[in-house]
Amino acid sequence: MNIGIIGAGFVGRAIAKLAIGQGHRVMLSNSRGPQTLFSLRAMIGCETGTAEDAARFGDIVVIAVPLSALGSLPVAYLKGKWIFDAVNYYPERDGKVAALEGRQTTTSELLASYLPEAKIIKAFNAIPMTDLESDGLPAGALDRRALPLAGDEEEGKRLAASLYDAFGFDTVDAGPLSEGWRFERGMPAYCVPLTKEALQVALMAAKRDE
């Protein structure tokens, strides 16, 4: 697949490296322009471009920017695209968002409000990127770590699960996009190494009012 990544920080670079290792073509982008990513072409083996370039390039587009940057996404180029949403909400970085503070929406539903014609899957947000690069195990390993996802499109969830598996992780489907809160920051499943069975328990233990 062609994978476009908007955001070239820890998240974008880790996913790029793993995806390239599995034979995918990857284009990284950031808000400062491709000239600032010059060294990554040689280090990772990716292509680089603008956010618009990455959106056009990707069969899948990973959004890995701060939540406060959602308003700068190239909306027109993301129409109809599979979007893997790795965005997390940190009030100290992003500023307080009333709808999130009041549990009236989720980070992915907020992203969907910016990208109403995209197909969004919440994925890759609930694991530190150092763990994503180091913790993968072969399918069937007894202590294989599992990662959650959520979305309204079964095909998109299958695509995300196939990448999880290729990177060495099992998948737990948390349900529709509106259930993505179950593995947002501060929830029992957020960035905790858990097997598939333990992750299922952690997702069910999440309480939205806490």
Secondary structure as GFF3:
##gff-version 3
##sequence-region A 1 210
A	DSSP	beta_strand	2	6	.	.	.	ID=ss1
A	DSSP	alpha_helix	10	21	.	.	.	ID=ss2
A	DSSP	beta_strand	25	29	.	.	.	ID=ss3
A	DSSP	three_ten_helix	34	37	.	.	.	ID=ss4
A	DSSP	alpha_helix	38	44	.	.	.	ID=ss5
A	DSSP	beta_strand	47	49	.	.	.	ID=ss6
A	DSSP	alpha_helix	51	57	.	.	.	ID=ss7
A	DSSP	beta_strand	60	63	.	.	.	ID=ss8
A	DSSP	three_ten_helix	67	72	.	.	.	ID=ss9
A	DSSP	three_ten_helix	75	78	.	.	.	ID=ss10
A	DSSP	beta_strand	82	85	.	.	.	ID=ss11
A	DSSP	alpha_helix	91	94	.	.	.	ID=ss12
A	DSSP	alpha_helix	98	101	.	.	.	ID=ss13
A	DSSP	alpha_helix	107	114	.	.	.	ID=ss14
A	DSSP	beta_strand	119	122	.	.	.	ID=ss15
A	DSSP	alpha_helix	129	134	.	.	.	ID=ss16
A	DSSP	beta_strand	146	151	.	.	.	ID=ss17
A	DSSP	alpha_helix	154	167	.	.	.	ID=ss18
A	DSSP	beta_strand	170	173	.	.	.	ID=ss19
A	DSSP	three_ten_helix	177	183	.	.	.	ID=ss20
A	DSSP	alpha_helix	196	205	.	.	.	ID=ss21
###
